[in-house]
């Protein structure tokens, strides 16, 4: 038994009472089913030898009616309990799977597609549920019926029962031969389903890009190709499953032919009564179901096992970032320090090199640098979204590894570079994780300069933003995310290029609002704009993972280094924009109706 099955065993232990009651119902059903052919046997012999004793025959019919009612009630009983257990196991496993995914670090999602995870959460869990429900029922039911039927057949005629046992080794050989093949092929099918889920989700998430570049037909062709691969793998599985089922049916039919000839001869020469022969055939019919169930159970089992192995592989992953032994919950004041920090992803080339920097409590730090200079990596290490080496990142003089993850992260408000909003109302996105009254939500919206926009929406703060905030502009999404960060009321605020989609005037107003209301907070601003950076108390310029310049705005301009280059370039661009705007205004003024006469005089 593979290690993954211990998960299922533990769940069955949790619901052992219901499982026990379900087994009782199953035993009752099988026991009552076995009785009916025996009563029919007596009735047929009675009709043959004593047809005048019709009262006893009617009494037997009444017994069969009562037994049928009992079978119905007992069948409901085992279905309710055992299938109910499979549904509860599916629910518990889905909750555990979801919770475990929440604990896995950013790095796991960097290398794992969302489509693959969705395939696990849908197809794989469904296959496991079937294995825990119908496969368990069919296994127990077929096993009990097989033993009981063979015992009753042996009681009626031991010699004839021997003919029935001949095909059993053949069935065993077929199952052992085809079972592993079905397991492998179903695993391939699940992998292809992951590809389909990933492709569909990616296309729908990027539907604006697809339509903008008129690539609908190309995307349909790509999806068709993946879908065809999925069908091909399914057909390879169907060939095995389709072969298993008819083979077992054929063997069952062969048993019927053997019994017809061998048993018929015994009836003719008087070694069996007609009632015995009919009952024996009835038990053979009951025995056929376990033979057929073998193929069905093997199919469900191999599907469930492949899916369970896939789920177990994820559940068995240990979170790379977790609370260190002795970690404590602390109240953060806001001082941040990097001491000779070097960092690399998966032991590859370092992306941060010997970074040393101290940010006093309540100070504003601006981080600038070209794209790909690891500015985002630097701030991600503060909240341990990626784990820094020990002894390199400190808050209030404490190594961040000595602080519990919950305590650390709940005191750091982070507006990431890629703004993400949930498919919910604007107010719920702002108060995410917080129980804030409506007036406080509006105050935060004013601070983030999103209130005026929201006020023009028909449903105002109850407006649904759509999946990932698709109904809002880039600037509006950023401002909602800023309001959400301010709602956290954390001592450390991190804005990772969070003002890139707003105009300069709005940017200045937001910065001023934050300065006025969060003067005692430590703020880190990652920006490509000098207009944002110059508002900070201290500026560092990072290039290729190293700090090459740092100081105040005036100090960095005086250095005539990389910061000065960007400052001069952006100032020139602003001046050109102002000149262009002034020229356009003058042109519009000259073309206005009241100045048309002056233009005619000039002509």
C-alpha positions in Angstrom: 0.0 0.0 0.0 1.4 3.4 -1.0 1.9 6.1 1.5 -0.8 8.2 -0.1 -3.5 5.8 1.1 -2.8 6.7 4.7 -4.6 10.0 4.0 -7.8 8.0 3.1 -7.4 5.6 6.0 -7.3 8.5 8.5 -10.4 10.0 7.0 -12.2 6.6 7.2 -11.2 6.4 10.9 -12.7 9.9 11.4 -16.0 8.7 10.0 -15.8 5.1 11.3 -19.2 5.2 13.0 -21.0 6.1 9.7 -18.8 3.5 7.9 -19.8 0.8 10.4 -23.5 1.6 9.9 -23.1 1.5 6.2 -21.4 -1.9 6.4 -24.3 -3.2 8.4 -26.7 -2.0 5.7 -24.6 -3.7 3.0 -24.5 -7.0 5.0 -28.3 -6.9 5.3 -28.7 -6.3 1.6 -26.4 -9.1 0.6 -27.8 -11.5 3.2 -31.4 -10.8 2.1 -30.4 -11.2 -1.6 -28.9 -14.6 -0.9 -32.1 -15.8 0.8 -34.4 -15.1 -2.2 -33.1 -17.8 -4.5 -33.3 -20.3 -1.6 -37.0 -19.5 -1.1 -37.6 -19.7 -4.9 -35.9 -23.1 -4.9 -38.3 -24.4 -2.3 -41.3 -22.9 -4.1 -40.4 -24.5 -7.4 -39.9 -27.9 -5.8 -43.2 -27.4 -4.0 -45.0 -26.7 -7.2 -43.4 -29.7 -8.8 -44.2 -32.2 -6.0 -47.1 -30.7 -4.1 -49.0 -28.2 -6.4 -52.1 -28.4 -4.2 -50.2 -26.6 -1.3 -50.8 -23.2 -2.7 -51.0 -21.5 0.7 -47.4 -22.3 1.4 -46.5 -21.0 -2.0 -48.3 -17.7 -1.4 -46.6 -17.5 2.0 -43.3 -17.8 0.3 -44.3 -15.0 -2.1 -45.2 -12.8 0.9 -41.7 -13.5 2.4 -40.0 -12.5 -0.9 -42.1 -9.2 -0.8 -41.0 -8.5 2.8 -37.4 -9.3 1.9 -37.5 -7.0 -1.1 -38.7 -4.1 1.1 -35.9 -4.9 3.5 -33.4 -4.8 0.7 -34.7 -1.4 -0.4 -34.4 0.0 3.1 -31.0 -1.5 3.7 -29.7 -0.3 0.3 -30.8 3.2 1.2 -29.0 2.8 4.5 -25.6 1.9 3.1 -25.8 4.4 0.2 -26.6 7.2 2.7 -23.8 6.4 5.0 -21.0 5.2 2.7 -21.6 7.5 -0.2 -22.1 10.3 2.4 -18.7 9.4 3.8 -17.1 9.8 0.3 -18.7 13.2 0.0 -17.4 14.2 3.4 -13.9 12.9 2.6 -14.0 14.9 -0.6 -15.0 18.1 1.3 -12.3 17.5 4.0 -9.7 16.8 1.4 -10.6 19.8 -0.6 -10.4 22.0 2.5 -7.0 20.5 3.4 -5.8 20.9 -0.1 -6.9 24.6 -0.2 -5.4 25.3 3.2 -2.1 23.7 2.3 -1.9 25.7 -0.9 -2.3 28.9 1.2 0.8 27.8 3.2 3.0 27.2 0.1 5.4 30.1 -0.7 5.5 32.4 -3.7 8.2 30.2 -5.3 5.8 27.3 -5.6 3.4 29.4 -7.7 6.2 30.6 -9.8 6.7 27.1 -11.1 3.2 25.7 -11.0 0.4 26.6 -13.4 -3.1 27.6 -12.1 -4.6 25.2 -14.6 -2.7 22.3 -13.0 -4.0 23.3 -9.5 -7.6 23.6 -10.8 -7.3 20.1 -12.3 -6.3 18.8 -8.9 -9.2 20.5 -7.2 -11.8 19.2 -9.7 -11.0 16.0 -11.6 -8.5 14.5 -9.1 -10.8 15.1 -6.1 -13.7 13.6 -8.0 -11.7 10.5 -8.8 -10.7 10.1 -5.2 -14.4 10.5 -4.1 -15.4 7.7 -6.4 -12.7 5.5 -5.1 -13.7 6.2 -1.5 -17.4 5.7 -2.3 -18.5 3.4 -5.1 -15.2 1.5 -5.3 -15.3 0.7 -1.6 -19.0 -0.3 -1.9 -18.5 -2.4 -5.0 -15.4 -4.1 -3.5 -17.2 -5.1 -0.3 -20.5 -5.9 -2.0 -18.9 -8.1 -4.7 -16.6 -9.8 -2.2 -19.5 -10.7 0.2 -21.8 -11.8 -2.7 -19.0 -13.9 -4.2 -18.3 -15.8 -1.0 -22.0 -16.2 -0.1 -23.0 -17.3 -3.6 -20.2 -19.9 -3.8 -21.2 -21.2 -0.4 -24.8 -21.6 -1.4 -23.9 -23.1 -4.7 -21.5 -25.6 -3.0 -24.4 -26.4 -0.6 -26.7 -27.2 -3.5 -24.2 -29.1 -5.7 -20.4 -29.2 -4.9 -19.5 -30.8 -8.2 -21.2 -28.3 -10.3 -19.6 -25.5 -8.3 -16.2 -26.7 -9.3 -17.0 -25.7 -13.0 -17.7 -22.2 -11.8 -14.2 -21.8 -10.2 -12.4 -22.6 -13.4 -12.5 -19.1 -14.9 -11.5 -17.3 -11.7 -7.7 -17.5 -12.3 -8.2 -16.1 -15.8 -10.0 -13.1 -14.4 -7.2 -12.6 -11.8 -4.6 -12.7 -14.6 -6.6 -10.1 -16.7 -6.9 -7.7 -13.8 -3.3 -7.9 -12.8 -2.2 -7.4 -16.4 -4.5 -4.5 -17.3 -4.7 -2.7 -13.9 -1.3 -1.0 -13.9 -1.7 -0.1 -17.6 -4.9 1.7 -16.7 -3.2 3.5 -13.8 -0.5 4.9 -16.1 -2.9 6.0 -18.9 -5.2 7.7 -16.5 -2.3 9.6 -15.0 -1.5 10.8 -18.6 -5.2 11.8 -19.0 -5.1 13.9 -15.8 -2.0 15.7 -17.0 -3.6 16.6 -20.3 -6.7 17.9 -18.4 -4.4 20.2 -16.5 -3.1 21.5 -19.8 -6.6 22.2 -21.1 -7.6 24.0 -17.8 -4.4 26.1 -18.0 -5.0 27.1 -21.6 -8.6 28.0 -21.1 -7.9 30.1 -18.0 -5.0 31.9 -19.6 -7.0 32.7 -22.7 -10.0 34.0 -20.9 -7.9 36.0 -18.5 -6.1 37.6 -21.5 -9.2 37.9 -23.7 -8.6 41.6 -24.2 -5.2 41.0 -25.6 -6.5 38.1 -27.8 -9.2 40.4 -29.3 -6.9 43.4 -29.7 -4.4 41.3 -31.8 -7.3 39.5 -33.6 -5.9 36.1 -32.5 -9.2 34.4 -31.8 -8.8 31.8 -34.6 -5.2 31.1 -33.6 -6.2 30.6 -30.0 -9.0 28.3 -31.1 -6.5 26.3 -33.1 -4.1 26.0 -30.2 -6.9 24.9 -27.9 -8.1 22.4 -30.4 -4.7 20.9 -30.6 -4.4 20.5 -26.8 -8.0 19.1 -26.7 -7.1 16.6 -29.4 -4.2 15.4 -27.3 -6.5 15.0 -24.4 -9.0 13.0 -26.5 -6.1 10.8 -27.8 -5.0 10.0 -24.3 -8.5 9.2 -23.2 -9.0 6.9 -26.2 -5.8 5.0 -25.1 -7.4 4.6 -21.7 -10.8 3.6 -23.2 -9.1 0.8 -25.2 -7.9 -0.8 -22.0 -11.1 -0.2 -20.1 -13.2 -1.3 -23.1 -11.2 -4.5 -23.3 -11.5 -5.4 -19.6 -15.2 -5.2 -19.4 -16.2 -7.4 -22.3 -13.6 -10.0 -21.4 -15.2 -10.5 -17.9 -18.7 -10.5 -19.4 -17.5 -13.2 -21.8 -16.1 -15.3 -19.0 -19.4 -14.9 -17.1 -21.4 -16.0 -20.1 -19.1 -19.0 -20.5 -19.9 -20.0 -17.0 -23.6 -19.9 -17.8 -23.1 -22.2 -20.8 -21.1 -24.7 -18.8 -23.8 -24.8 -16.0 -26.5 -25.2 -18.6 -25.0 -28.3 -20.1 -23.6 -29.8 -16.9 -26.5 -28.9 -14.7 -29.1 -29.8 -17.3 -27.7 -33.3 -17.4 -27.9 -33.6 -13.7 -31.6 -32.6 -13.7 -32.4 -35.1 -16.5 -30.8 -38.0 -14.6 -32.4 -37.0 -11.3 -29.2 -35.9 -9.5 -30.7 -32.3 -9.1 -34.2 -31.1 -8.7 -35.6 -28.3 -10.9 -35.7 -26.1 -7.9 -32.0 -26.8 -7.2 -31.1 -26.0 -10.8 -33.1 -22.7 -10.9 -31.5 -21.6 -7.5 -28.1 -22.6 -8.7 -28.5 -20.4 -11.8 -29.8 -17.6 -9.7 -26.7 -17.7 -7.5 -24.6 -17.9 -10.7 -26.4 -14.7 -11.8 -25.5 -13.1 -8.5 -21.9 -14.3 -8.9 -21.7 -12.6 -12.3 -22.0 -9.2 -10.7 -18.8 -9.6 -8.6 -17.0 -10.7 -11.8 -18.2 -7.6 -13.7 -17.5 -5.5 -10.6 -13.9 -6.5 -10.7 -13.3 -4.6 -13.9 -15.3 -1.6 -12.8 -13.6 -1.5 -9.4 -10.2 -1.8 -11.0 -11.0 1.2 -13.3 -12.2 3.4 -10.4 -9.4 2.3 -8.2 -6.7 3.0 -10.7 -8.2 6.4 -11.5 -8.5 7.2 -7.8 -5.0 6.0 -7.0 -3.4 8.1 -9.8 -5.3 11.2 -8.5 -4.5 10.4 -4.9 -0.8 10.2 -5.7 -1.0 13.6 -7.5 -2.8 15.2 -4.5 -0.5 13.5 -2.0 2.6 14.8 -3.9 1.3 18.4 -3.2 0.1 17.8 0.4 3.5 16.2 1.2 5.3 19.4 0.2 6.7 21.1 3.2 6.3 24.9 3.2 9.7 26.3 2.5 8.9 29.4 4.5 7.6 28.7 8.0 7.9 29.8 11.6 11.3 29.1 12.9 11.7 27.4 16.3 11.3 30.0 19.1 9.7 32.6 16.8 7.6 35.1 18.6 4.7 37.5 17.9 6.0 41.0 18.5 4.8 44.6 18.0 6.8 46.1 15.2 7.9 49.7 15.5 9.2 50.1 11.9 13.0 50.2 11.8 14.3 48.1 8.9 17.9 47.0 8.3 19.6 45.0 5.6 23.0 43.6 6.6 25.3 42.4 3.8 22.2 40.8 2.1 22.9 38.6 -0.9 20.0 36.6 -2.4 19.4 34.2 -5.3 16.4 32.2 -6.6 16.9 28.4 -6.4 20.7 28.8 -5.9 21.1 30.4 -9.3 23.0 33.6 -10.0 22.6 36.2 -7.2 20.0 38.9 -7.9 21.0 40.9 -4.8 24.6 41.4 -3.9 25.9 42.6 -0.5 23.1 45.1 0.2 23.5 47.0 3.5 21.0 49.6 4.4 19.2 51.0 7.5 15.8 52.6 7.4 14.9 54.4 10.7 11.4 54.2 12.1 9.1 56.7 10.4 11.4 57.4 7.5 10.4 57.3 3.8 12.8 55.4 1.6 12.6 55.6 -2.2 14.1 52.7 -4.3 15.0 53.4 -7.9 16.7 51.5 -10.6 16.3 50.1 -14.1 13.9 47.3 -14.8 15.2 43.9 -13.6 17.5 45.4 -10.9 15.7 43.4 -8.1 13.9 46.3 -6.5 10.8 44.1 -6.0 12.9 41.2 -4.7 14.3 43.5 -2.0 10.9 44.4 -0.5 9.5 40.9 -0.9 12.2 39.7 1.5 11.0 42.1 4.2 7.7 40.2 4.6 9.4 36.8 3.9 7.4 36.2 0.7 10.8 34.8 -0.3 13.1 33.8 2.6 16.3 35.8 3.0 19.5 34.2 4.5 19.6 34.2 8.3 21.1 37.3 9.8 20.6 39.6 6.8 17.2 41.3 7.3 16.2 42.9 10.6 13.2 44.8 11.9 13.6 46.7 15.1 17.0 45.0 15.6 15.4 41.5 15.4 16.1 39.0 12.7 12.8 38.7 10.8 13.1 34.9 11.1 12.6 35.3 14.9 9.2 36.8 14.3 6.2 34.6 13.5 5.0 34.9 9.9 1.5 36.0 11.0 2.9 38.7 13.3 5.3 39.9 10.6 3.0 40.1 7.7 0.0 41.5 9.4 2.1 44.5 10.4 3.4 45.1 6.8 1.0 46.6 4.2 2.2 45.8 0.7 0.9 47.2 -2.6 2.4 44.8 -5.1 3.7 45.8 -8.6 0.9 43.8 -10.3 -2.3 45.1 -8.7 -4.8 42.3 -7.9 -8.4 42.9 -6.9 -10.9 40.3 -6.0 -14.2 39.8 -7.9 -16.2 41.6 -5.3 -17.4 45.1 -4.4 -15.0 48.0 -4.2 -15.8 48.4 -0.5 -15.0 44.8 0.2 -11.8 45.1 -1.7 -10.8 48.1 0.4 -11.7 46.5 3.7 -10.2 43.1 2.8 -9.6 41.2 6.0 -10.8 44.1 8.1 -14.2 44.9 9.6 -14.4 48.6 8.7 -17.5 50.8 8.8 -18.6 52.5 5.6 -17.5 56.0 6.7 -13.9 54.7 7.3 -13.9 53.1 3.8 -14.9 56.4 2.3 -12.1 58.2 4.3 -9.6 55.7 2.9 -10.9 56.2 -0.6 -10.4 60.0 -0.2 -6.8 59.4 0.9 -6.2 57.2 -2.1 -7.9 59.7 -4.4 -10.4 57.1 -5.6 -13.5 58.5 -4.0 -14.4 60.9 -6.8 -14.3 58.0 -9.3 -16.3 55.7 -7.2 -18.9 58.4 -6.5 -19.8 58.5 -10.2 -20.4 54.7 -10.4 -24.1 53.8 -10.2 -23.7 51.5 -7.2 -20.8 53.6 -5.7 -18.8 51.4 -3.3 -21.0 48.4 -3.9 -19.9 48.3 -7.5 -18.6 44.9 -8.5 -15.1 45.2 -10.0 -15.2 42.0 -12.0 -12.6 39.3 -12.1 -9.2 40.8 -11.2 -10.8 44.2 -11.3 -11.2 44.1 -15.0 -14.0 46.8 -15.0 -11.6 49.4 -13.5 -8.8 51.2 -15.2 -5.2 50.6 -14.2 -5.0 53.8 -12.2 -8.3 53.0 -10.5 -7.1 49.6 -9.5 -3.9 50.9 -8.1 -5.8 53.5 -6.0 -8.2 50.9 -4.6 -5.1 48.7 -3.7 -3.5 51.7 -2.0 -6.7 52.3 0.0 -6.7 48.6 1.0 -3.1 48.9 2.2 -3.9 52.0 4.2 -6.8 50.1 5.8 -4.3 47.7 7.3 -3.0 50.5 9.5 0.4 48.8 9.6 3.7 50.4 10.8 5.4 49.5 7.6 4.0 50.5 4.2 5.5 49.2 0.9 4.4 50.7 -2.4 6.0 48.7 -5.3 5.6 51.0 -8.3 2.0 51.5 -7.0 1.6 55.0 -8.6 2.8 54.2 -12.1 -0.7 54.3 -13.6 -1.8 57.6 -12.1 -1.0 61.1 -13.3 1.6 63.3 -11.6 -1.0 65.6 -9.9 -2.9 62.6 -8.4 0.4 61.0 -7.4 1.4 64.2 -5.5 -2.0 64.4 -3.8 -1.8 60.7 -2.7 1.7 61.1 -1.4 0.7 64.2 0.5 -2.3 62.4 2.1 -0.2 59.5 3.2 2.5 61.8 4.6 -0.2 63.7 6.6 -1.9 60.7 8.0 1.0 58.2 8.3 3.8 60.4 9.5 5.0 57.8 12.1 5.0 54.9 9.6 8.0 53.6 7.8 7.3 53.8 4.0 9.2 52.3 1.1 8.4 53.6 -2.3 9.6 51.7 -5.4 9.3 54.0 -8.4 10.7 54.9 -11.8 9.6 58.5 -11.4 11.9 61.1 -9.8 8.8 63.1 -8.9 7.8 60.3 -6.5 11.4 59.6 -5.2 12.1 63.2 -4.4 9.4 63.1 -1.7 11.3 60.5 0.3 13.7 61.2 3.1 16.4 58.9 1.6 16.8 57.5 -1.9 18.8 54.4 -3.0 19.6 53.6 -6.6 20.0 49.8 -7.3 21.6 48.4 -10.4 22.3 44.7 -11.1 21.3 43.9 -7.5 23.7 46.4 -5.8 23.2 49.8 -4.3 25.4 52.1 -6.4 24.1 55.5 -5.2 22.2 56.7 -2.1 21.3 60.0 -0.5 18.7 62.7 -0.6 17.4 64.1 -3.8 19.7 67.1 -3.8 22.7 65.0 -2.9 22.1 62.5 -5.7 21.6 65.3 -8.3 24.9 66.8 -7.2 26.7 63.4 -7.7 26.0 63.6 -11.4 25.5 59.8 -11.5 22.8 57.5 -12.8 20.1 59.2 -10.7 21.1 62.5 -12.2 20.8 61.1 -15.7 17.3 59.9 -15.0 16.4 63.2 -13.4 17.6 65.2 -16.4 15.9 62.9 -18.8 12.5 63.1 -17.0 12.7 66.8 -16.6 13.4 67.3 -20.3 10.4 65.1 -21.1 8.2 67.1 -18.8 9.4 70.4 -20.4 8.7 69.0 -23.9 5.2 67.9 -22.8 4.5 71.4 -21.4 5.7 73.1 -24.5 3.6 70.8 -26.7 0.6 71.4 -24.5 1.1 75.2 -24.6 1.4 75.1 -28.4 -1.8 73.1 -28.7 -3.6 75.6 -26.5 -2.4 78.5 -28.6 -3.4 76.7 -31.8 -6.9 76.1 -30.4 -7.1 79.7 -29.3 -6.1 80.9 -32.7 -8.7 78.7 -34.4 -11.5 79.9 -32.2 -14.4 81.9 -33.8 -13.7 85.1 -32.0 -10.2 85.1 -33.5 -11.2 84.1 -37.0 -11.3 87.8 -38.2 -7.7 88.3 -37.1 -6.7 85.3 -39.2 -8.5 86.8 -42.2 -6.7 90.1 -41.8 -3.4 88.3 -41.6 -4.2 86.5 -44.8 
